[in-house]
């Protein structure tokens, strides 16, 4: 697997989501989170975010992380990480995009 290609795909999709938000559309990352494909929650100490697979918590337990905050932290993490699992999890949020590749599943 080409991790650099996967990283570029995720970064491009995060940028596209930022544009969607500017156009007052729901970012695909938020849509995937709402469908239970992944969870993005605040760390216990509030200093960062945790990216987890699986469904969201019950609505009364969940405090959504605003997209601009997610975008900034995720973009930084994606640019620096060598964690292929993290990149795959994020790429999965965009699996309907024509550039998404089955090998990233």
N, CA, C and O of each residue as an XYZ file, in Angstrom:
420
protein
N       0.829     -1.178      0.000
C       0.000      0.000      0.000
C       0.875      1.243      0.000
O       1.909      1.292      0.667
N       0.461      2.216     -0.734
C       1.180      3.472     -0.810
C       0.596      4.440      0.230
O      -0.445      5.057      0.005
N       1.278      4.557      1.359
C       0.798      5.404      2.451
C       0.759      6.873      2.055
O      -0.132      7.606      2.484
N       1.709      7.308      1.245
C       1.714      8.707      0.813
C       0.478      9.024     -0.041
O      -0.099     10.105      0.077
N       0.083      8.095     -0.886
C      -1.114      8.284     -1.706
C      -2.362      8.342     -0.818
O      -3.250      9.167     -1.033
N      -2.415      7.468      0.165
C      -3.527      7.448      1.112
C      -3.576      8.765      1.897
O      -4.646      9.353      2.059
N      -2.436      9.219      2.374
C      -2.352     10.482      3.110
C      -2.843     11.647      2.237
O      -3.615     12.486      2.700
N      -2.397     11.694      0.987
C      -2.805     12.772      0.076
C      -4.315     12.748     -0.141
O      -4.958     13.798     -0.157
N      -4.882     11.555     -0.307
C      -6.321     11.416     -0.483
C      -7.068     11.994      0.717
O      -8.012     12.766      0.551
N      -6.646     11.621      1.923
C      -7.322     12.098      3.130
C      -7.192     13.617      3.248
O      -8.169     14.298      3.559
N      -6.012     14.143      3.005
C      -5.824     15.594      3.071
C      -6.697     16.322      2.048
O      -7.289     17.357      2.356
N      -6.775     15.787      0.850
C      -7.621     16.400     -0.184
C      -9.089     16.385      0.238
O      -9.814     17.352      0.004
N      -9.526     15.290      0.857
C     -10.923     15.190      1.270
C     -11.224     16.104      2.455
O     -12.315     16.667      2.541
N     -10.274     16.254      3.360
C     -10.457     17.211      4.451
C     -10.591     18.631      3.897
O     -11.422     19.410      4.364
N      -9.770     18.958      2.900
C      -9.875     20.271      2.258
C     -11.239     20.444      1.581
O     -11.844     21.513      1.659
N     -11.711     19.398      0.925
C     -13.026     19.459      0.271
C     -14.127     19.633      1.314
O     -15.101     20.346      1.076
N     -13.975     18.985      2.466
C     -14.956     19.149      3.539
C     -14.941     20.569      4.090
O     -15.990     21.115      4.432
N     -13.776     21.160      4.176
C     -13.691     22.544      4.631
C     -14.445     23.458      3.650
O     -15.126     24.395      4.066
N     -14.319     23.179      2.368
C     -15.044     23.943      1.345
C     -16.546     23.710      1.460
O     -17.334     24.645      1.318
N     -16.952     22.438      1.724
C     -18.374     22.152      1.905
C     -18.936     22.979      3.063
O     -20.020     23.554      2.961
N     -18.190     23.029      4.156
C     -18.639     23.797      5.312
C     -18.782     25.274      4.946
O     -19.752     25.917      5.347
N     -17.830     25.815      4.192
C     -17.896     27.212      3.759
C     -19.134     27.465      2.894
O     -19.668     28.574      2.873
N     -19.580     26.437      2.190
C     -20.783     26.524      1.355
C     -22.042     26.157      2.131
O     -23.122     26.005      1.560
N     -21.879     26.018      3.459
C     -22.973     25.675      4.364
C     -23.569     24.301      4.065
O     -24.773     24.089      4.216
N     -22.721     23.382      3.646
C     -23.103     21.989      3.428
C     -22.456     21.147      4.510
O     -21.445     21.541      5.093
N     -23.033     19.995      4.777
C     -22.503     19.092      5.784
C     -21.218     18.425      5.286
O     -21.230     17.786      4.234
N     -20.119     18.560      6.017
C     -18.885     17.863      5.623
C     -19.102     16.347      5.620
O     -19.814     15.818      6.474
N     -18.498     15.664      4.675
C     -18.651     14.211      4.588
C     -18.112     13.507      5.828
O     -18.610     12.446      6.202
N     -17.108     14.083      6.462
C     -16.577     13.502      7.694
C     -17.652     13.520      8.787
O     -17.813     12.535      9.508
N     -18.379     14.618      8.915
C     -19.463     14.696      9.889
C     -20.581     13.730      9.525
O     -21.192     13.119     10.402
N     -20.845     13.593      8.237
C     -21.874     12.657      7.775
C     -21.483     11.221      8.134
O     -22.316     10.454      8.618
N     -20.234     10.861      7.900
C     -19.755      9.513      8.235
C     -19.826      9.276      9.741
O     -20.156      8.177     10.188
N     -19.520     10.290     10.504
C     -19.603     10.172     11.955
C     -21.060      9.967     12.382
O     -21.345      9.153     13.261
N     -21.951     10.686     11.775
C     -23.370     10.540     12.075
C     -23.922      9.175     11.704
O     -24.868      8.692     12.327
N     -23.334      8.551     10.690
C     -23.756      7.204     10.275
C     -23.095      6.121     11.121
O     -23.356      4.935     10.920
N     -22.241      6.518     12.069
C     -21.622      5.544     12.958
C     -20.400      4.862     12.384
O     -20.004      3.808     12.881
N     -19.794      5.419     11.362
C     -18.613      4.807     10.752
C     -17.359      5.059     11.569
O     -16.417      4.267     11.544
N     -17.357      6.179     12.301
C     -16.236      6.530     13.165
C     -16.734      7.507     14.215
O     -17.841      8.036     14.113
N     -15.899      7.742     15.229
C     -16.229      8.717     16.270
C     -15.035      9.633     16.456
O     -13.887      9.189     16.441
N     -15.311     10.885     16.628
C     -14.276     11.854     16.943
C     -14.727     12.535     18.232
O     -15.715     13.269     18.255
N     -13.982     12.274     19.299
C     -14.365     12.786     20.610
C     -13.187     13.517     21.241
O     -12.037     13.340     20.838
N     -13.493     14.329     22.222
C     -12.433     15.022     22.952
C     -11.724     14.033     23.876
O     -12.341     13.118     24.421
N     -10.428     14.235     24.038
C      -9.680     13.423     24.995
C     -10.154     13.777     26.404
O     -10.720     14.848     26.623
N      -9.920     12.876     27.356
C     -10.386     13.100     28.724
C      -9.871     14.406     29.305
O     -10.593     15.086     30.034
N      -8.643     14.762     28.993
C      -8.077     15.995     29.553
C      -8.400     17.224     28.704
O      -8.023     18.341     29.059
N      -9.104     17.018     27.572
C      -9.519     18.132     26.722
C      -8.426     18.724     25.864
O      -8.642     19.730     25.188
N      -7.241     18.109     25.882
C      -6.121     18.686     25.136
C      -6.089     18.282     23.665
O      -5.324     18.855     22.890
N      -6.885     17.330     23.275
C      -6.867     16.860     21.896
C      -8.129     16.087     21.572
O      -9.118     16.136     22.304
N      -8.074     15.376     20.466
C      -9.198     14.570     20.020
C      -8.771     13.118     19.894
O      -7.597     12.810     19.688
N      -9.748     12.235     20.021
C      -9.534     10.817     19.795
C     -10.360     10.401     18.592
O     -11.524     10.779     18.466
N      -9.759      9.630     17.722
C     -10.436      9.097     16.545
C     -10.642      7.618     16.790
O      -9.683      6.867     16.970
N     -11.904      7.204     16.796
C     -12.244      5.826     17.133
C     -13.142      5.220     16.066
O     -13.966      5.919     15.476
N     -12.989      3.931     15.817
C     -13.912      3.272     14.889
C     -15.242      3.031     15.574
O     -15.322      3.003     16.802
N     -16.268      2.861     14.791
C     -17.543      2.433     15.337
C     -18.550      3.533     15.545
O     -18.308      4.701     15.240
N     -19.695      3.126     16.075
C     -20.824      4.053     16.192
C     -20.600      5.120     17.255
O     -19.782      4.988     18.166
N     -21.372      6.179     17.083
C     -21.324      7.281     18.036
C     -22.023      6.868     19.325
O     -22.773      5.892     19.346
N     -21.779      7.601     20.379
C     -22.468      7.373     21.633
C     -23.924      7.824     21.495
O     -24.314      8.438     20.501
N     -24.705      7.504     22.510
C     -26.079      7.993     22.528
C     -26.044      9.513     22.468
O     -25.132     10.143     23.003
N     -27.025     10.088     21.827
C     -27.038     11.536     21.602
C     -26.870     12.329     22.889
O     -26.200     13.362     22.896
N     -27.468     11.858     23.978
C     -27.356     12.608     25.229
C     -25.955     12.523     25.835
O     -25.617     13.339     26.692
N     -25.138     11.571     25.419
C     -23.778     11.417     25.923
C     -22.757     12.127     25.036
O     -21.602     12.287     25.431
N     -23.159     12.542     23.879
C     -22.219     13.036     22.881
C     -22.252     14.547     22.758
O     -23.312     15.151     22.599
N     -21.090     15.137     22.833
C     -20.950     16.565     22.565
C     -20.163     16.662     21.269
O     -18.963     16.389     21.255
N     -20.825     17.049     20.170
C     -20.129     17.082     18.883
C     -18.932     18.037     18.905
O     -18.984     19.123     19.482
N     -17.875     17.598     18.269
C     -16.695     18.450     18.099
C     -16.930     19.241     16.818
O     -17.134     18.644     15.761
N     -16.906     20.559     16.888
C     -17.148     21.366     15.681
C     -16.135     21.042     14.579
O     -14.957     20.805     14.848
N     -16.621     21.037     13.335
C     -15.754     20.667     12.227
C     -14.480     21.495     12.150
O     -13.417     20.913     11.930
N     -14.516     22.820     12.317
C     -13.262     23.577     12.230
C     -12.197     23.095     13.216
O     -11.008     23.083     12.897
N     -12.624     22.705     14.393
C     -11.673     22.178     15.377
C     -11.148     20.812     14.935
O      -9.949     20.543     15.023
N     -12.048     19.955     14.461
C     -11.628     18.632     13.967
C     -10.675     18.792     12.796
O      -9.640     18.130     12.725
N     -11.037     19.678     11.880
C     -10.245     19.869     10.673
C      -8.801     20.214     11.017
O      -7.868     19.588     10.514
N      -8.625     21.210     11.875
C      -7.277     21.666     12.210
C      -6.447     20.556     12.852
O      -5.295     20.342     12.473
N      -7.019     19.862     13.807
C      -6.269     18.804     14.499
C      -6.026     17.587     13.609
O      -4.932     17.023     13.609
N      -7.047     17.184     12.852
C      -6.885     16.020     11.982
C      -5.891     16.295     10.858
O      -5.064     15.443     10.533
N      -5.973     17.464     10.277
C      -5.038     17.807      9.198
C      -3.606     17.720      9.698
O      -2.747     17.142      9.032
N      -3.350     18.283     10.846
C      -2.011     18.235     11.436
C      -1.586     16.789     11.701
O      -0.453     16.407     11.407
N      -2.485     16.003     12.247
C      -2.169     14.604     12.553
C      -1.890     13.810     11.271
O      -0.930     13.042     11.208
N      -2.721     13.996     10.268
C      -2.556     13.266      9.005
C      -1.228     13.631      8.343
O      -0.547     12.766      7.792
N      -0.870     14.894      8.398
C       0.390     15.327      7.789
C       1.604     14.683      8.469
O       2.625     14.455      7.820
N       1.498     14.392      9.764
C       2.654     13.916     10.520
C       2.671     12.411     10.798
O       3.725     11.860     11.115
N       1.545     11.753     10.689
C       1.459     10.369     11.144
C       2.056      9.365     10.171
O       2.108      9.579      8.959
N       2.494      8.285     10.741
C       2.880      7.107      9.952
C       1.912      5.965     10.239
O       2.106      4.838      9.784
N       0.873      6.275     10.996
C      -0.119      5.284     11.421
C      -1.097      4.995     10.280
O      -2.029      5.758     10.028
N      -0.861      3.896      9.612
C      -1.690      3.523      8.465
C      -3.129      3.259      8.878
O      -4.050      3.558      8.118
N      -3.342      2.703     10.070
C      -4.701      2.422     10.535
C      -5.500      3.712     10.688
O      -6.677      3.753     10.330
N      -4.887      4.748     11.205
C      -5.547      6.043     11.343
C      -5.924      6.588      9.965
O      -7.039      7.071      9.767
N      -5.002      6.511      9.026
C      -5.278      6.999      7.674
C      -6.396      6.203      7.013
O      -7.241      6.775      6.324
N      -6.406      4.905      7.214
C      -7.467      4.069      6.636
C      -8.827      4.404      7.230
O      -9.829      4.480      6.518
N      -8.849      4.604      8.544
C     -10.109      4.933      9.210
C     -10.672      6.243      8.664
O     -11.865      6.335      8.372
N      -9.831      7.238      8.528
C     -10.289      8.511      7.966
C     -10.684      8.370      6.499
O     -11.697      8.928      6.077
N      -9.907      7.640      5.726
C     -10.228      7.444      4.309
C     -11.577      6.754      4.149
O     -12.304      7.020      3.192
N     -11.912      5.869      5.084
C     -13.195      5.168      5.023
C     -14.389      6.101      5.078
O     -15.467      5.757      4.595
N     -14.211      7.273      5.658
C     -15.295      8.258      5.702
C     -15.618      8.786      4.309
O     -16.687      9.353      4.085
N     -14.696      8.599      3.381
C     -14.831      9.141      2.025
C     -14.887      8.031      0.969
O     -14.506      8.246     -0.182
N     -15.360      6.856      1.361
C     -15.304      5.709      0.449
C     -16.254      5.806     -0.739
O     -16.227      4.940     -1.614
N     -17.081      6.827     -0.791
C     -17.934      7.013     -1.971
C     -17.268      7.897     -3.021
O     -17.793      8.053     -4.124
N     -16.127      8.471     -2.689
C     -15.401      9.328     -3.630
C     -14.778      8.474     -4.729
O     -14.337      7.356     -4.463
N     -14.735      8.975     -5.942
C     -14.238      8.195     -7.079
C     -12.748      7.843     -6.972
O     -12.307      6.891     -7.616
N     -11.971      8.573     -6.188
C     -10.547      8.256     -6.033
C     -10.252      7.269     -4.902
O      -9.115      6.824     -4.743
N     -11.272      6.932     -4.122
C     -11.082      5.994     -3.021
C     -10.749      4.612     -3.579
O     -11.297      4.205     -4.603
N      -9.853      3.893     -2.909
C      -9.428      2.582     -3.399
C      -9.802      1.482     -2.412
O      -9.650      1.648     -1.202
N     -10.279      0.391     -2.919
C     -10.731     -0.732     -2.094
C      -9.623     -1.244     -1.160
O      -9.918     -1.716     -0.062
N      -8.391     -1.159     -1.569
C      -7.273     -1.655     -0.733
C      -7.143     -0.862      0.572
O      -6.446     -1.297      1.489
N      -7.794      0.276      0.662
C      -7.728      1.089      1.883
C      -8.698      0.620      2.947
O      -8.665      1.108      4.076
N      -9.562     -0.323      2.601
C     -10.548     -0.829      3.561
C      -9.857     -1.525      4.683
O     -10.513     -2.024      5.598
